[in-house]
Amino acid sequence: MEDSSQQAAILNRELGLSPYESRTFLSILTLGPMSPSEIAQRADIPRPRIYDVLRSLVQKGLLMEQTGKPAIYAAIEPSEALRDLLTEIEKEASRQLEEKRKIIRTLSTQLSQIYEKTKHLKSKESKVWFTHRDTAFISLYAEAIRSCEKEILIASTSPTPPEKEILEAVKHALKKGKSVRVVRQITERWTLPDLEDYEQYIKAGSQVRYLDQKEIPLRFMIFDDRDVILVFPSETGSTTLEALWLRIPQLARILHQQFEELWRKGIPILPVLNEIKQKKRLGEESKKRSGKA
Protein backbone atom coordinates (compact mmCIF):
# COMPACT_ATOMS: atom_id res chain seq x y z
CA MET A 1 0.00 0.00 0.00
CA GLU A 2 2.90 2.30 0.80
CA ASP A 3 4.35 1.74 -2.69
CA SER A 4 0.96 2.46 -4.21
CA SER A 5 0.68 5.71 -2.27
CA GLN A 6 4.14 6.77 -3.40
CA GLN A 7 3.36 5.92 -7.01
CA ALA A 8 0.10 7.87 -6.81
CA ALA A 9 1.95 10.87 -5.39
CA ILE A 10 4.44 10.74 -8.28
CA LEU A 11 1.65 10.50 -10.85
CA ASN A 12 -0.01 13.51 -9.24
CA ARG A 13 3.07 15.65 -8.77
CA GLU A 14 5.14 14.84 -11.84
CA LEU A 15 2.63 13.86 -14.50
CA GLY A 16 -0.30 16.05 -13.58
CA LEU A 17 -2.89 13.39 -12.76
CA SER A 18 -5.55 14.20 -10.18
CA PRO A 19 -5.68 12.07 -7.01
CA TYR A 20 -8.84 10.34 -8.32
CA GLU A 21 -7.15 9.62 -11.65
CA SER A 22 -4.00 8.17 -10.11
CA ARG A 23 -5.97 5.97 -7.69
CA THR A 24 -8.22 4.73 -10.50
CA PHE A 25 -5.32 3.94 -12.83
CA LEU A 26 -3.34 2.10 -10.15
CA SER A 27 -6.40 0.12 -9.01
CA ILE A 28 -7.15 -1.12 -12.53
CA LEU A 29 -3.45 -1.82 -13.10
CA THR A 30 -3.30 -3.87 -9.87
CA LEU A 31 -6.67 -5.63 -9.93
CA GLY A 32 -7.30 -5.95 -13.66
CA PRO A 33 -10.23 -4.86 -15.89
CA MET A 34 -13.34 -3.70 -14.02
CA SER A 35 -16.66 -1.97 -14.50
CA PRO A 36 -17.18 1.63 -13.34
CA SER A 37 -19.05 0.57 -10.20
CA GLU A 38 -16.30 -1.90 -9.26
CA ILE A 39 -13.61 0.72 -9.89
CA ALA A 40 -15.44 3.30 -7.78
CA GLN A 41 -15.66 0.82 -4.91
CA ARG A 42 -12.06 -0.48 -5.12
CA ALA A 43 -10.44 2.93 -5.70
CA ASP A 44 -12.69 4.74 -3.23
CA ILE A 45 -13.97 7.20 -5.83
CA PRO A 46 -17.44 8.82 -5.45
CA ARG A 47 -19.84 7.20 -7.94
CA PRO A 48 -20.91 10.54 -9.49
CA ARG A 49 -17.26 11.27 -10.34
CA ILE A 50 -16.07 7.93 -11.67
CA TYR A 51 -17.28 8.40 -15.26
CA ASP A 52 -15.47 11.75 -15.66
CA VAL A 53 -12.34 10.21 -14.20
CA LEU A 54 -12.47 7.22 -16.54
CA ARG A 55 -13.16 9.43 -19.57
CA SER A 56 -10.12 11.58 -18.73
CA LEU A 57 -7.84 8.55 -18.32
CA VAL A 58 -8.97 7.15 -21.68
CA GLN A 59 -8.24 10.52 -23.33
CA LYS A 60 -4.79 10.55 -21.73
CA GLY A 61 -4.05 7.11 -23.14
CA LEU A 62 -3.75 5.34 -19.78
CA LEU A 63 -6.93 3.24 -20.05
CA MET A 64 -8.91 1.56 -22.80
CA GLU A 65 -12.67 1.00 -22.79
CA GLN A 66 -14.58 -2.11 -23.85
CA THR A 67 -18.10 -1.00 -24.63
CA GLY A 68 -21.00 -2.92 -23.19
CA LYS A 69 -23.48 -2.90 -20.34
CA PRO A 70 -21.62 -2.25 -18.19
CA ALA A 71 -18.49 -0.99 -19.96
CA ILE A 72 -15.22 -2.53 -18.85
CA TYR A 73 -12.00 -0.55 -18.42
CA ALA A 74 -8.48 -1.96 -18.64
CA ALA A 75 -5.05 -0.40 -18.25
CA ILE A 76 -2.74 0.22 -21.21
CA GLU A 77 0.73 -1.35 -20.82
CA PRO A 78 2.45 1.20 -18.48
CA SER A 79 5.68 1.87 -20.39
CA GLU A 80 3.72 2.57 -23.59
CA ALA A 81 1.03 4.58 -21.80
CA LEU A 82 3.45 6.74 -19.84
CA ARG A 83 5.62 7.33 -22.91
CA ASP A 84 2.58 8.58 -24.82
CA LEU A 85 1.54 10.69 -21.84
CA LEU A 86 4.99 12.26 -21.74
CA THR A 87 4.71 13.06 -25.45
CA GLU A 88 1.42 14.86 -24.82
CA ILE A 89 2.94 16.72 -21.86
CA GLU A 90 5.84 17.84 -24.06
CA LYS A 91 3.45 19.03 -26.77
CA GLU A 92 1.42 21.02 -24.28
CA ALA A 93 4.54 22.49 -22.69
CA SER A 94 5.84 23.44 -26.13
CA ARG A 95 2.52 25.08 -26.99
CA GLN A 96 2.51 27.03 -23.73
CA LEU A 97 6.13 28.08 -24.24
CA GLU A 98 5.38 29.35 -27.74
CA GLU A 99 2.44 31.33 -26.39
CA LYS A 100 4.73 32.89 -23.78
CA ARG A 101 7.28 33.72 -26.50
CA LYS A 102 4.61 35.57 -28.45
CA ILE A 103 3.53 37.45 -25.34
CA ILE A 104 7.15 38.33 -24.51
CA ARG A 105 7.83 39.57 -28.05
CA THR A 106 4.76 41.79 -28.02
CA LEU A 107 5.36 43.04 -24.49
CA SER A 108 9.09 43.63 -25.14
CA THR A 109 8.27 45.83 -28.13
CA GLN A 110 5.73 47.83 -26.17
CA LEU A 111 7.90 48.25 -23.06
CA SER A 112 11.04 49.02 -25.09
CA GLN A 113 9.21 51.92 -26.72
CA ILE A 114 8.42 53.28 -23.26
CA TYR A 115 12.00 52.67 -22.10
CA GLU A 116 13.49 54.54 -25.07
CA LYS A 117 11.57 57.64 -24.01
CA THR A 118 12.86 57.57 -20.43
CA LYS A 119 16.36 56.02 -20.53
CA HIS A 120 18.07 59.35 -21.08
CA LEU A 121 16.41 60.72 -17.97
CA LYS A 122 18.01 57.89 -16.03
CA SER A 123 21.55 58.69 -17.14
CA LYS A 124 21.12 62.46 -16.90
CA GLU A 125 19.64 62.59 -13.44
CA SER A 126 21.43 59.70 -11.69
CA LYS A 127 25.11 59.30 -10.91
CA VAL A 128 25.23 55.73 -9.60
CA TRP A 129 23.64 52.48 -10.76
CA PHE A 130 24.39 49.07 -9.30
CA THR A 131 23.74 45.52 -10.46
CA HIS A 132 24.86 42.07 -9.28
CA ARG A 133 23.14 40.06 -12.03
CA ASP A 134 25.27 38.94 -14.98
CA THR A 135 22.40 39.47 -17.44
CA ALA A 136 21.70 42.92 -16.04
CA PHE A 137 25.40 43.81 -16.32
CA ILE A 138 25.50 42.76 -19.97
CA SER A 139 22.44 44.85 -20.73
CA LEU A 140 23.90 47.83 -18.83
CA TYR A 141 27.25 47.48 -20.59
CA ALA A 142 25.73 47.15 -24.08
CA GLU A 143 23.52 50.20 -23.51
CA ALA A 144 26.50 52.30 -22.41
CA ILE A 145 28.42 51.29 -25.54
CA ARG A 146 25.55 52.14 -27.86
CA SER A 147 24.90 55.46 -26.10
CA CYS A 148 28.54 56.57 -26.26
CA GLU A 149 29.14 59.69 -28.34
CA LYS A 150 32.90 59.64 -29.05
CA GLU A 151 35.22 57.23 -27.24
CA ILE A 152 35.08 53.92 -25.35
CA LEU A 153 38.01 52.67 -23.28
CA ILE A 154 37.93 49.14 -21.85
CA ALA A 155 40.33 47.45 -19.43
CA SER A 156 39.20 43.86 -18.99
CA THR A 157 40.38 41.22 -16.54
CA SER A 158 37.90 38.62 -17.79
CA PRO A 159 39.49 35.31 -18.86
CA THR A 160 36.50 34.57 -21.08
CA PRO A 161 35.54 36.23 -24.38
CA PRO A 162 33.01 39.07 -24.50
CA GLU A 163 29.36 38.12 -24.90
CA LYS A 164 27.96 38.39 -28.43
CA GLU A 165 25.60 41.14 -27.29
CA ILE A 166 28.62 43.22 -26.27
CA LEU A 167 30.46 42.60 -29.53
CA GLU A 168 27.38 43.59 -31.51
CA ALA A 169 27.10 46.82 -29.49
CA VAL A 170 30.76 47.61 -30.20
CA LYS A 171 30.33 46.97 -33.93
CA HIS A 172 27.35 49.33 -33.85
CA ALA A 173 29.50 52.01 -32.17
CA LEU A 174 32.30 51.51 -34.72
CA LYS A 175 29.90 51.95 -37.62
CA LYS A 176 28.84 55.26 -36.06
CA GLY A 177 32.47 56.39 -36.06
CA LYS A 178 33.15 55.97 -32.35
CA SER A 179 36.67 55.15 -31.14
CA VAL A 180 37.08 51.87 -29.24
CA ARG A 181 40.30 50.90 -27.45
CA VAL A 182 40.66 47.73 -25.36
CA VAL A 183 43.35 46.28 -23.10
CA ARG A 184 42.83 42.63 -22.21
CA GLN A 185 44.28 39.14 -22.40
CA ILE A 186 43.28 36.06 -24.38
CA THR A 187 43.48 32.66 -22.70
CA GLU A 188 43.39 29.02 -23.70
CA ARG A 189 39.80 28.92 -22.45
CA TRP A 190 38.71 30.67 -25.64
CA THR A 191 37.39 28.31 -28.28
CA LEU A 192 38.37 28.55 -31.94
CA PRO A 193 34.99 30.17 -32.84
CA ASP A 194 35.54 32.66 -29.97
CA LEU A 195 38.93 33.60 -31.40
CA GLU A 196 37.58 33.95 -34.93
CA ASP A 197 34.67 36.14 -33.76
CA TYR A 198 37.02 38.39 -31.81
CA GLU A 199 39.36 38.67 -34.79
CA GLN A 200 36.46 39.99 -36.88
CA TYR A 201 35.65 42.46 -34.13
CA ILE A 202 39.23 43.78 -34.24
CA LYS A 203 39.20 44.00 -38.02
CA ALA A 204 35.97 46.00 -37.78
CA GLY A 205 38.01 48.82 -36.24
CA SER A 206 38.59 48.11 -32.56
CA GLN A 207 42.08 48.87 -31.31
CA VAL A 208 43.04 46.07 -28.94
CA ARG A 209 46.26 45.40 -27.05
CA TYR A 210 47.21 42.27 -25.15
CA LEU A 211 48.14 42.57 -21.48
CA ASP A 212 48.14 39.83 -18.84
CA GLN A 213 45.21 40.28 -16.47
CA LYS A 214 47.64 40.34 -13.53
CA GLU A 215 48.86 43.69 -14.88
CA ILE A 216 45.31 45.12 -14.85
CA PRO A 217 44.37 46.07 -11.28
CA LEU A 218 40.68 46.70 -11.97
CA ARG A 219 38.14 45.87 -14.66
CA PHE A 220 36.62 49.14 -15.89
CA MET A 221 35.06 50.87 -18.89
CA ILE A 222 35.08 54.60 -19.65
CA PHE A 223 32.61 56.33 -21.95
CA ASP A 224 33.33 59.84 -23.26
CA ASP A 225 35.42 60.66 -20.17
CA ARG A 226 32.14 60.99 -18.33
CA ASP A 227 30.58 57.62 -17.47
CA VAL A 228 32.43 54.75 -15.81
CA ILE A 229 31.49 51.13 -15.24
CA LEU A 230 33.49 49.36 -12.52
CA VAL A 231 33.23 45.58 -12.32
CA PHE A 232 34.09 43.54 -9.21
CA PRO A 233 33.98 39.79 -8.55
CA SER A 234 31.28 38.86 -6.07
CA GLU A 235 32.46 38.78 -2.45
CA THR A 236 30.60 35.50 -1.98
CA GLY A 237 33.11 33.76 -4.22
CA SER A 238 30.58 32.96 -6.93
CA THR A 239 31.11 33.85 -10.60
CA THR A 240 28.42 36.53 -10.34
CA LEU A 241 29.57 40.05 -11.16
CA GLU A 242 28.91 43.21 -9.21
CA ALA A 243 28.96 46.32 -11.37
CA LEU A 244 28.70 50.04 -10.72
CA TRP A 245 27.79 52.56 -13.41
CA LEU A 246 28.90 56.00 -12.25
CA ARG A 247 28.47 59.37 -13.94
CA ILE A 248 31.47 61.07 -12.33
CA PRO A 249 33.69 62.84 -14.89
CA GLN A 250 36.48 63.36 -12.32
CA LEU A 251 36.70 59.59 -11.77
CA ALA A 252 36.54 58.99 -15.53
CA ARG A 253 39.55 61.27 -16.09
CA ILE A 254 41.58 59.55 -13.35
CA LEU A 255 40.82 56.12 -14.80
CA HIS A 256 41.62 57.44 -18.28
CA GLN A 257 45.17 58.12 -17.08
CA GLN A 258 45.32 54.59 -15.66
CA PHE A 259 44.11 53.22 -18.98
CA GLU A 260 46.83 55.06 -20.93
CA GLU A 261 49.48 53.48 -18.68
CA LEU A 262 48.03 50.03 -19.36
CA TRP A 263 47.83 50.82 -23.07
CA ARG A 264 51.55 51.65 -23.16
CA LYS A 265 52.37 48.34 -21.45
CA GLY A 266 50.25 46.30 -23.85
CA ILE A 267 51.32 44.71 -27.12
CA PRO A 268 49.34 44.23 -30.37
CA ILE A 269 46.86 41.45 -29.74
CA LEU A 270 46.46 39.95 -33.24
CA PRO A 271 49.80 38.05 -33.21
CA VAL A 272 48.87 36.55 -29.81
CA LEU A 273 45.38 35.70 -31.05
CA ASN A 274 46.73 34.06 -34.21
CA GLU A 275 49.25 32.04 -32.21
CA ILE A 276 46.54 30.65 -29.91
CA LYS A 277 44.26 30.06 -32.89
CA GLN A 278 47.00 28.07 -34.64
CA LYS A 279 47.52 25.92 -31.52
CA LYS A 280 43.77 25.25 -31.37
CA ARG A 281 43.71 24.17 -35.01
CA LEU A 282 46.71 21.90 -34.60
CA GLY A 283 45.06 20.37 -31.52
CA GLU A 284 41.83 19.68 -33.44
CA GLU A 285 43.75 18.16 -36.36
CA SER A 286 45.68 15.95 -33.94
CA LYS A 287 42.43 14.73 -32.37
CA LYS A 288 41.02 13.93 -35.81
CA ARG A 289 44.12 11.94 -36.76
CA SER A 290 44.01 10.07 -33.46
CA GLY A 291 40.36 9.25 -34.03
CA LYS A 292 41.04 7.86 -37.49
CA ALA A 293 43.96 5.83 -36.19
N, C-alpha and C positions, 0 to 999 in steps of 0.2 A: 504493500500500500504506500510505503514511503517513497519507493521508486516511482510509482504512478503519480504521486503528488508532485515530485520533483519534475517529472516529464511534463505534467500539465503546466507547471509554473514556467517551464522553458517555452512551451508552445504559446503561452499567453504573452510572455515578456519579449521573446525574440522573434516570433513569427506572427504576432498580432491576432491570435485566436482569442475569442472571449472565453471566460471560464466554462460556460455551458458547452461551447464548441469543443474545447479540449477534453472535457470529461466525456462527452458523447463519443468523440473519435477514439479515445483510449478504451472506453467500454466495449465498443464494437470490435476494436482490434484485439482485445483480450478474450471476449466471450463469443465472438463470431457473429454472423448475420442475425439481425433481429428486426422485429416490427417496431413501429414508433412507440406503442404502449410499453413494450418490453424495454426499449431503450430508456424511456422516461423513468421507468421504475428502477432499472439497474444503475443508471447514471445520476439518479436523483435530480431529474430535470422536471420542472412544472409541466404538466400535460399541455396547457395552452401555448407553451413556448417551443415544444419539441419540434413541431413542423418547420418553424422558421429556422431553427438551429440546423436541422437536417438539410433543408434547402440550401443554406449557406455553405455547408460542408461539401455538398455535391458540386456547387458552383466553384468552390476552391479546389476541386479535384481530389479531395481526401476520401470521399465516399462515392459509391455507385448505388443506384436505386433499381430494384427489380419490381416493376409495376405489378399490381394485384390487389386483392382485398383480403388482408391488409398488404401494403407495400412492404418489401423487405430491403433493409440497407446493409451493405457490406463495405468493409474498408478496402481501399486501393492499397497495393503493395507499398509499404512506407517509403522505401528509398525512391521509388518512382514518383509517388505522391508529393513528397517533400521537395524533390528536385523541381517538379512542375510548379509547386507553390513558390519556391524561391525565384523561379523565372518570372512569375507574375508580380512578386514583390519588387524585383529589379525593374520591371517595366513601369510599375507605378512610381517607383522612386525616380526613375529617369524622367517620367512625365512631369512629376512635381518639380524636379530640378530645372527642367526646361522652362516651366512656368515661372519659376523664381528668376531665371536668367532674363526672361523677357521683362519681368517687373523691374529688375535691377537696371537693365539697359534704359528703360523708359525713365525711371526715377533718377538715374545718374545724369541723364541729359537735362532733365528739369532742374535738379539741384545744382549742377555745374553752371547752368546759366545764372542762377542766383549767386553762386560763389564768385563768378567772374565780376559781378557788379560790386562785391564787397571786399575782395581780397586785398585791394590796394589800401583800403582803410585800415586793414590789419597791420600792414607793414609800415604805414605812415604814422599810426598812432601808438604802436607798441614797440618797445625796445627789446623785450626778452620773450622768447618762446622756447618751451621745453618739451621733449618727447623721449620716452624710453621704449617705444615700439619700433622694431626694425622697419616695418611697412610704413609707419608714419614718418620715420626719418628719410626713407627713400623718396616719399612724396614731397616732403619739405625741401630736400636737397634738389630734386628735379625742378620744383617750382622756382627756387632761387636762381638756378642756372638759366631757366627760360626768361626770368624777369630781369636778368642782368642787362645793363645798358652798354658797358664798354669792355670790362676786363674781369676774368675769373682766374683766381690763383688757388691751386689745390695742393696741399701737402698731405699725402695719405700714408698711413701706417698699416693699412689693411693688407693681409697676405693673399686675399682672394681678389679676383677681378671685379671691376665695377658691374653693377646690375645693368641689364639691357635698357631699363628705363632711364638710367643716368646717362648712358652712352647716347641714347636717342636725344635727350635734352641737350647734351653738349653739341651734337651734330646740328641741332636746330640753331643753337647760339652761333656756331661757326658760319652757318649759311647767312646769318644776319650780320656777319662781319665782326663779331665779338672776338676778343683775344682770349685764348685759353692756354694757360701754362700749368704743368703738373710736375710734381716731384714725387716719385714713388718707387717701389721695388716690384719685381716680378719674381715669383717663386715657382718651384716645381709642382706646386698644387694646381697651377693653371693647366687646363686641358689644351689640346691642340686647337679645338674650335675657339676657346677663350683667347688664345694668343693671336689667332687669325682675325678675330673680331676686333681686338685691340689695335692690331696693326692697321686695319682699315680706319679706325678712329684717329690714329696718328696721321695717316696719309690725308685725312679730311681737313687737316690744318692744326690739330692740337700740337703744342710744343711740349714734349715730355722728356724729362731727364730721370735717369736711374739713380737711386740712392738707397742704400740699405736702411730698412726701417729703424734700426738701432740708432741711426744718425738723425732721425726725425723725432724730436721730443714730444710732439703733440700733433694729432690729426686735426687739421683745420682747413676751412675754405673761406676765401675773401671775395666779396663781390663789390666791384666799383669803389674799393677803399671806403666802404660804408657799412655793409652788412658782413657779419662773420658767423660761420657755423663752427662750433667746437664739438668734437666727438670724443667721448670717453667710454672705455669698457665699463660694463656694469660692475658695481662693487660687490655684487653677490657671487661673482665668478662665472656667471652664465655668459653666453655669447651675445646676449642682448646689448644693444647700444643705448647710450644716453647722450642726447644731443641738445645743444643750446644754440638757438638762432638769436644773435644779438645785433641790434642796430646801434652800434657805438663806433663812430668814425675814428675816435682816438685809438681804440683797441685795434681797429682794422689797420691803421697806419703802423702801429707797433709790430703787428704780425706780418705786415708787408715787408718790413725790414728783415724779420726772421726768415721769411720766405726767400728773399734775395740771397741771404747767406747760404741757405740750403741749395738754391739754384746754382750758385757758384761751385758748390761741392759736387753736384751731380754730374753724371756723364750722359752722352746721348743714349737713349734707351733702345733704339732699333737694333744695334749690333747685339745687345744682350738678349733681346726678344728673339732675334733670328737664331742665336746660338741655342737657346732653350728649345725653340721650335724644331731645330735640326735634331737635337737629342731625342725629342718626343717621336719624331718620324722614324729615326733609327730604331728606337725601342719598339715601335709598332711593327716595323718590318721584321725585326728579330723575332717577335712573338708569332708572326705569320709563318716565318720559316720553321720555327720550332713546332708549330701546329701541323704543318705539312709533313715534317719529319716523323 
